[in-house]
Amino acid sequence: MLKAGSTGNVIAALCNVFFPGLGQLIQGRLFLALFIFITVTVGYWFWFLVFPAIFAALIHLFSILNAATYKRD
């Protein structure tokens, strides 16, 4: 089993830095990965409205931290 901070989680977190949701996809969490990818992509697409970009940045940060601290039960 992978522990929080293990090599797999670090790789997943680094993948999330470049492609939101990819780390969750690597960890086998398909629906969360799709939600994060769509939410962050749409939020960054509407960057000129400011609020969606801030919300997307927070979700992006959450995805990185979530992948880094994930523990499989």
C-alpha distance (Angstrom), angle and dihedral (degrees) to the residues before:
residue distance angle dihedral
M1 . . .
L2 3.76 . .
K3 3.78 118.3 .
A4 3.79 126.7 -152.2
G5 3.79 107.5 -81.3
S6 3.80 93.8 22.6
T7 3.79 121.1 141.5
G8 3.81 92.5 -99.1
N9 3.78 91.7 53.5
V10 3.80 92.3 48.3
I11 3.80 90.6 51.5
A12 3.82 90.3 47.8
A13 3.82 91.0 50.4
L14 3.81 91.3 50.0
C15 3.81 90.0 50.0
N16 3.80 88.7 53.2
V17 3.79 91.1 54.9
F18 3.80 90.6 64.3
F19 3.84 101.9 28.2
P20 3.80 116.4 24.2
G21 3.80 111.2 -130.4
L22 3.80 96.3 15.4
G23 3.80 91.8 106.5
Q24 3.79 91.7 54.7
L25 3.79 89.1 47.7
I26 3.80 90.4 53.2
Q27 3.80 88.9 50.8
G28 3.81 90.2 52.8
R29 3.81 99.0 -107.3
L30 3.80 100.0 129.7
F31 3.82 102.0 169.6
L32 3.80 94.7 47.0
A33 3.81 89.1 47.4
L34 3.81 91.7 52.4
F35 3.81 92.3 46.2
I36 3.80 92.5 50.4
F37 3.79 94.0 44.8
I38 3.80 94.7 49.1
T39 3.81 94.7 42.3
V40 3.80 95.1 48.3
T41 3.80 94.0 42.2
V42 3.79 93.5 51.0
G43 3.80 91.7 43.4
Y44 3.79 93.0 51.2
W45 3.81 90.1 44.6
F46 3.82 89.2 60.4
W47 3.82 93.6 46.0
F48 3.80 91.4 136.4
L49 3.82 90.9 67.2
V50 3.84 88.8 61.6
F51 3.83 98.1 -152.2
P52 3.84 95.6 67.4
A53 3.81 89.5 48.8
I54 3.81 92.1 51.5
F55 3.81 90.8 47.2
A56 3.82 90.3 48.0
A57 3.80 91.6 49.7
L58 3.81 90.4 52.3
I59 3.81 91.5 49.3
H60 3.81 89.2 47.3
L61 3.82 90.8 52.5
F62 3.82 89.9 46.4
S63 3.81 90.6 53.0
I64 3.80 91.8 52.9
L65 3.80 93.6 48.5
N66 3.79 92.1 42.3
A67 3.79 92.7 53.8
A68 3.81 91.8 46.7
T69 3.81 94.6 51.7
Y70 3.82 99.7 36.4
K71 3.81 116.4 134.6
R72 3.76 120.3 -170.3
D73 3.81 110.5 -136.4
